[in-house]
């Protein structure tokens, strides 16, 4: 038989399912080229078995619609991952496995591809009558995984930020559905490439960014009802970063690469450099080359709600201020020029044009312990400034919520007591992973598909560029470039290492 005529399992099942009902149900109801009928599981590869990867792997394994057939991580297994608290992650895994003795004595979080594989296999064995786990394979190199796992339907990306874009684009161009933890990529041009790849391939894409925040429809309805009048300002502040930032120099020393850890694969598209643990695991976020700082880590959770509530598109401008510091060198104070990492604290300001009869909006971001001044309404109520928050300022009042829009209220308290909320007309959003599963099975696209998430993903990365460039930057959204700023335009892209080009 001609190899070109050979259909693998995924192609056969998807094609035959579509053919069988084509005379009855339009293809638009079935979904895109990778449609997976509800009668069978979605074959999924899970890429990234670090702390956050394992935290999200466990609930994913409990989705009966999913079959994890491969896991991938350049680290085989180690117990040196920082946790939110002592044994926070390890205890979650112990409860999931119903094994109190699992990883007993571990120094920190126990992670890596062998841990991911163990979770998949032990969970699978529990669910099957035979007690034998379904097949699942472990890989160090995601490129090898994509080459060998021919029956994949989808890829779940939980790697450090710098790998998101190359993996997502490569997978989508192979016809795989993609769900990724935020961000879509840590390079602006790669976010656009990922958006376009999702459209061209016709596959399902989903960005994890609190797209299931239940209060978002509520805030949108309150503002639409005129509760605070037309919104002109938004303030959003985070207590992050919890990890190191502000490093002006590369880490010193030459520690050996740990056994079982492939440093070259971890670097992926980023420029080569000597191994150092100051780059890896949960501390990668602070480096320009590997993360997106506090804004990229947390902003996706809140900006998704802001953009959904106010129907924002691309900003017209962005401007940032950042913390600076000095060190004593040869008995002289010397300012440290930082070209390597995100600042310890930053203020970022975007301006959005008027749209659809709504006024222009200015969006303010604060991190590193910085916050807006205490609002008069909170002061009048005797309330302190929250450590984190989201504030909408309209012509006739203010709406305050938790960081990503939870627990909304009008301030001061008397204003909320007098407020009669409009009847709710929007159903609560589905769980984010359920949205992805539903779309793979021919349902509507997820609320944070790459094309839909692009405006706020773009805005966030414009901010990560602004903290590296002095002055106000004007953004030409039509041509996707900064106006008369070669320095900023240079930061839109990255020259990926051979083998990682997209």
C-alpha positions in Angstrom: 0.0 0.0 0.0 1.2 3.5 -0.8 2.3 5.1 2.5 0.4 8.2 1.6 -2.8 6.2 1.6 -2.2 4.8 5.1 -4.3 6.3 7.8 -3.2 6.2 11.4 -5.7 5.6 14.2 -6.4 9.2 14.9 -7.0 10.1 11.3 -9.1 7.0 10.7 -11.4 7.5 13.7 -11.8 11.2 13.1 -12.5 10.7 9.3 -14.8 7.7 9.7 -16.8 9.4 12.4 -17.3 12.5 10.2 -18.2 10.4 7.2 -20.7 8.3 9.1 -22.8 11.4 10.1 -22.0 13.8 7.3 -25.4 13.3 5.7 -27.1 14.2 9.0 -24.9 16.6 10.9 -23.0 19.5 9.3 -19.2 19.4 9.7 -19.3 22.7 11.6 -21.0 20.9 14.5 -18.3 18.3 14.6 -15.4 20.7 15.0 -12.1 21.0 13.1 -9.8 18.5 11.4 -8.8 16.9 14.7 -12.4 16.2 15.8 -12.5 13.5 18.5 -15.8 11.7 18.9 -17.2 11.6 22.4 -17.2 7.8 22.1 -13.5 7.6 22.6 -10.8 9.2 24.8 -8.6 12.1 23.7 -5.1 10.8 23.4 -3.0 13.5 25.1 0.7 14.1 25.6 1.6 15.9 28.8 4.7 18.0 28.5 6.3 19.5 31.6 6.4 17.6 34.9 7.7 20.3 37.3 5.7 21.6 40.3 2.9 23.4 38.4 2.9 20.6 35.8 2.2 17.9 38.4 -0.4 20.1 40.2 -2.4 20.2 37.0 -1.7 16.7 35.8 -3.6 15.2 38.7 -7.0 16.8 38.0 -6.4 16.2 34.3 -6.0 12.5 34.9 -9.4 12.5 36.6 -11.1 13.7 33.4 -12.6 10.5 32.0 -12.5 11.9 28.5 -8.7 12.1 28.5 -6.1 9.3 28.1 -2.5 10.5 28.8 -0.4 8.4 26.5 2.9 10.2 26.9 4.7 12.4 29.4 7.8 14.5 28.7 10.4 16.4 30.8 14.2 16.9 30.3 14.6 16.0 34.0 14.3 12.3 34.8 13.6 12.8 38.6 14.8 14.9 41.5 13.6 16.3 44.8 15.0 19.8 44.5 11.9 21.8 43.3 10.7 24.7 45.5 7.2 24.3 46.8 4.7 26.9 48.1 5.1 25.3 51.5 6.9 22.5 53.1 5.7 19.3 51.4 2.8 21.2 49.7 3.2 19.4 46.4 4.4 16.1 47.8 1.4 15.9 50.1 -1.0 16.6 47.2 0.6 13.7 45.3 0.4 11.4 48.4 -3.3 12.1 48.7 -3.9 11.6 45.0 -2.1 8.2 45.1 -3.5 7.4 48.5 0.1 6.6 49.5 1.2 8.5 52.7 4.7 7.2 52.3 5.3 8.4 48.8 8.6 10.4 48.5 9.0 10.3 52.2 12.2 12.2 53.2 12.3 14.3 50.0 14.2 17.6 50.4 11.7 19.5 48.3 9.1 18.9 45.6 9.7 15.6 43.9 9.2 16.1 40.1 10.4 14.9 36.7 9.2 12.7 33.9 9.4 9.5 36.0 7.2 11.1 38.6 4.7 12.1 35.9 4.8 8.6 34.4 4.2 7.1 37.8 1.2 9.3 38.5 -0.3 8.3 35.1 0.3 4.6 35.5 -0.8 4.3 39.1 -4.0 6.3 38.4 -4.7 4.2 35.3 -4.2 0.9 37.1 -6.7 2.0 39.7 -9.3 2.8 37.1 -9.0 -0.4 35.1 -10.6 -3.7 36.1 -7.5 -5.6 35.1 -5.3 -3.4 37.5 -2.9 -3.0 34.6 -2.2 0.5 33.5 -2.9 1.7 30.0 0.3 2.3 27.9 2.1 5.5 28.6 5.6 6.4 27.5 8.1 8.9 28.9 10.3 11.2 26.8 13.1 13.7 27.5 12.8 15.5 24.2 9.4 16.8 23.1 10.4 16.8 19.5 11.0 13.1 19.7 7.6 12.7 21.3 5.9 14.5 18.5 7.7 12.4 15.9 7.0 9.0 17.5 3.5 9.4 19.0 1.6 9.3 15.8 -1.8 8.8 17.3 -1.8 11.9 19.5 -4.9 14.1 19.5 -3.6 16.8 21.8 -0.7 18.3 23.7 -0.8 19.8 27.2 2.1 22.2 27.7 3.3 22.9 31.3 7.0 23.7 30.6 8.9 26.9 31.6 7.7 29.9 29.6 10.4 30.0 26.9 9.4 26.6 25.5 5.6 27.3 25.2 5.7 28.9 21.8 8.0 26.5 19.9 6.2 23.4 21.3 2.7 24.8 20.7 3.4 25.9 17.1 5.1 22.7 16.2 2.3 20.6 17.6 -0.5 22.6 15.9 1.3 22.4 12.6 1.2 18.7 13.0 -2.6 18.9 13.5 -2.6 18.5 17.3 -4.9 20.4 19.6 -3.0 22.4 22.2 -3.7 23.5 25.7 -1.0 25.5 27.5 -0.4 27.1 30.8 0.1 30.9 30.5 1.8 32.5 28.7 1.2 31.4 25.1 4.9 32.3 24.6 7.4 34.6 26.2 8.3 36.2 22.9 5.8 38.6 21.3 6.2 37.4 17.7 5.8 33.8 18.8 2.4 34.7 20.4 1.3 35.9 17.0 2.7 32.8 15.3 0.8 30.6 17.7 -2.4 32.5 17.1 -2.0 32.1 13.3 -1.0 28.5 13.5 -4.2 27.7 15.5 -6.3 29.4 12.8 -4.5 27.8 9.8 -4.5 24.3 11.2 -8.1 24.5 12.4 -7.2 22.9 15.7 -8.4 23.6 19.2 -6.2 25.9 21.3 -6.7 26.9 24.9 -4.7 29.2 27.2 -5.0 28.5 31.0 -5.7 32.0 32.4 -8.7 31.7 34.8 -11.1 31.6 31.8 -13.5 29.9 34.2 -13.6 32.9 36.7 -17.3 32.9 37.7 -17.5 36.6 38.6 -16.4 37.9 35.2 -19.9 37.8 33.8 -21.2 39.5 37.0 -18.8 42.4 36.7 -19.6 42.8 33.0 -23.3 43.0 33.7 -22.9 45.5 36.6 -20.8 47.8 34.5 -23.1 47.4 31.5 -26.0 48.4 33.8 -24.3 51.7 34.5 -23.4 50.8 38.1 -20.2 53.0 38.0 -20.7 54.8 34.7 -18.4 54.6 31.7 -15.0 53.0 32.7 -11.9 55.1 32.0 -9.3 53.6 34.4 -8.4 50.2 35.6 -5.8 49.4 38.3 -4.5 45.9 38.9 -1.8 45.1 41.5 0.0 41.9 42.5 2.1 40.8 45.4 4.4 38.9 43.1 7.2 38.2 42.4 7.9 35.5 45.1 10.9 34.3 43.1 14.3 36.2 42.5 14.2 39.1 40.1 16.4 42.1 39.5 19.6 40.1 38.8 22.1 42.3 36.9 24.7 39.5 36.5 24.6 35.9 35.4 24.9 33.4 38.3 28.5 32.7 39.3 30.2 29.3 39.7 30.1 26.2 37.6 28.0 23.6 39.4 27.8 20.2 37.7 24.6 19.3 35.7 22.6 17.0 37.9 22.4 13.4 37.0 19.3 12.7 34.8 18.9 16.3 33.8 19.4 17.3 30.1 20.4 20.9 30.3 20.5 21.3 26.5 16.9 20.2 26.2 15.8 22.5 29.0 17.4 25.4 27.2 15.5 24.5 24.0 15.3 27.6 21.8 17.2 29.9 24.2 20.9 30.8 23.7 23.4 28.4 25.1 25.1 29.1 28.4 26.6 27.1 31.3 24.2 25.2 33.5 23.2 26.8 36.8 20.3 26.0 39.2 19.5 29.7 39.5 17.8 29.4 36.0 15.8 26.2 36.4 12.7 24.9 38.1 10.4 27.5 39.7 13.0 30.3 39.6 13.1 30.6 35.7 10.4 33.3 35.8 12.6 36.2 36.7 15.0 35.9 33.7 14.2 37.7 30.4 15.3 34.6 28.4 13.1 32.1 30.3 10.2 33.8 31.9 7.8 36.8 31.7 8.2 38.2 35.2 5.5 39.0 37.7 3.3 40.5 34.9 3.4 37.4 32.7 3.0 35.0 35.6 0.0 36.7 37.2 -1.3 39.2 34.6 -2.9 36.6 32.4 -5.3 35.7 35.3 -6.5 39.3 35.6 -6.1 40.7 32.2 -8.3 38.0 30.7 -11.1 39.3 32.9 -10.4 43.0 32.2 -10.4 42.5 28.4 -13.6 40.3 28.6 -15.4 42.8 30.7 -14.4 45.9 28.8 -14.1 44.4 25.3 -10.5 45.8 24.9 -8.3 45.2 21.9 -4.7 46.2 21.2 -3.4 49.2 23.2 -2.1 52.4 21.5 0.8 52.9 23.9 2.7 51.4 26.8 5.1 53.0 29.3 6.9 51.4 32.3 8.8 52.4 35.4 11.0 50.0 37.2 13.0 49.6 40.4 16.8 50.2 40.3 19.5 49.6 42.7 23.2 50.2 43.4 26.1 48.1 44.7 29.5 49.1 46.2 32.3 48.4 43.8 35.8 49.4 44.8 34.5 51.6 47.6 32.2 53.4 45.2 28.4 53.2 44.7 27.7 52.0 41.2 24.3 51.7 39.6 23.7 48.1 38.4 22.6 48.1 34.8 20.2 45.1 34.4 19.9 43.5 30.9 19.2 40.0 32.1 16.1 39.9 34.4 12.8 41.6 35.2 13.0 44.3 37.8 12.2 43.7 41.5 9.2 46.0 41.1 7.5 47.8 38.2 4.7 50.1 37.3 3.3 49.7 33.7 0.7 51.9 32.0 -1.2 51.1 28.8 -3.6 53.4 26.9 -6.4 51.9 24.9 -8.4 53.9 22.3 -12.2 54.4 22.4 -14.2 51.5 20.9 -17.8 51.0 20.1 -19.0 54.2 21.7 -17.0 53.5 24.9 -14.4 55.9 26.1 -10.6 55.4 26.0 -9.3 53.3 28.9 -6.0 53.6 30.8 -4.8 50.3 32.5 -2.3 50.5 35.3 -0.2 47.5 36.6 1.8 47.3 39.9 4.0 44.5 41.2 6.8 43.9 43.6 4.8 45.3 46.6 3.8 48.5 44.8 0.1 49.5 45.0 -2.0 52.5 44.2 -2.6 55.0 47.0 -5.4 54.2 49.5 -8.7 55.0 47.8 -10.8 57.6 49.5 -13.8 55.2 49.6 -11.7 52.5 51.5 -10.4 55.2 53.8 -13.9 56.4 54.6 -14.9 52.8 55.4 -11.8 52.3 57.6 -10.6 49.5 55.3 -6.9 48.9 54.5 -5.6 48.7 50.9 -5.7 45.0 49.8 -2.3 43.3 49.1 -3.7 42.4 45.7 -6.7 43.8 43.8 -8.5 44.9 40.7 -10.3 48.3 40.5 -12.5 49.7 37.8 -13.0 53.5 37.9 -16.0 54.9 36.1 -17.4 58.3 35.8 -19.9 57.6 38.6 -18.1 55.3 41.0 -15.6 52.5 41.7 -15.8 48.7 41.6 -13.2 46.8 43.6 -12.6 43.1 43.3 -9.9 40.5 44.2 -6.9 40.2 42.0 -8.6 38.3 39.1 -12.1 39.7 39.7 -13.3 37.5 42.5 -15.7 39.0 45.2 -16.6 42.2 43.4 -18.1 45.1 45.3 -18.9 48.7 44.9 -17.1 51.1 47.2 -17.7 52.6 49.7 -19.9 50.1 51.5 -22.9 52.4 51.5 -22.8 52.4 47.7 -23.0 48.6 47.6 -25.8 48.6 50.1 -27.9 50.8 47.9 -27.1 49.0 44.7 -29.7 46.7 43.1 -27.7 44.3 40.9 -29.3 43.6 37.5 -30.7 40.1 36.8 -27.9 37.7 35.6 -28.3 36.7 32.0 -24.9 35.0 31.5 -24.4 31.3 32.5 -21.3 30.7 34.5 -18.3 29.6 32.4 -17.3 25.9 32.4 -14.1 24.6 33.9 -11.2 25.5 31.7 -10.1 22.0 30.9 -13.7 21.0 30.3 -13.9 23.8 27.7 -10.9 22.3 25.9 -12.4 18.7 26.0 -15.7 20.0 24.8 -14.1 21.8 21.8 -12.0 18.7 20.9 -15.2 16.8 20.7 -16.8 19.2 18.3 -18.2 21.8 20.7 -17.6 25.6 20.7 -14.1 27.0 20.9 -12.7 27.6 24.4 -13.3 31.0 25.9 -9.5 31.6 25.9 -8.5 30.1 22.5 -5.3 31.5 21.2 -7.1 33.9 18.7 -9.5 35.1 21.4 -6.7 35.4 24.0 -4.4 37.2 21.6 -5.3 40.8 22.6 -4.5 40.5 26.3 -1.5 38.1 25.6 -0.1 40.7 23.2 -0.7 43.5 25.8 1.1 41.6 28.5 4.2 41.0 26.4 4.2 44.7 25.3 4.5 45.4 29.0 7.4 43.0 29.4 9.2 44.8 26.6 8.4 48.3 28.1 10.2 47.5 31.3 13.4 47.0 29.2 13.1 50.2 27.2 13.1 53.8 28.5 10.2 56.1 27.5 6.7 55.8 26.2 6.3 53.3 23.4 3.6 53.7 20.7 2.2 50.5 19.3 1.0 50.1 15.7 -1.3 47.1 16.0 -2.0 46.8 12.3 1.6 46.3 11.4 2.5 44.7 14.8 5.4 47.0 15.5 6.5 49.8 17.7 6.5 53.2 16.1 10.1 54.6 15.7 11.6 52.4 18.4 14.2 50.0 16.9 15.3 49.0 20.4 11.8 47.8 21.3 11.1 46.2 18.0 14.3 44.1 18.4 12.8 42.6 21.6 9.7 41.3 19.8 11.6 38.3 18.4 14.2 35.7 19.4 16.7 33.9 17.2 15.9 30.3 18.2 18.7 27.8 18.3 18.9 25.2 15.5 16.3 22.5 15.9 13.9 24.8 17.7 13.1 27.2 14.8 9.5 28.1 14.2 
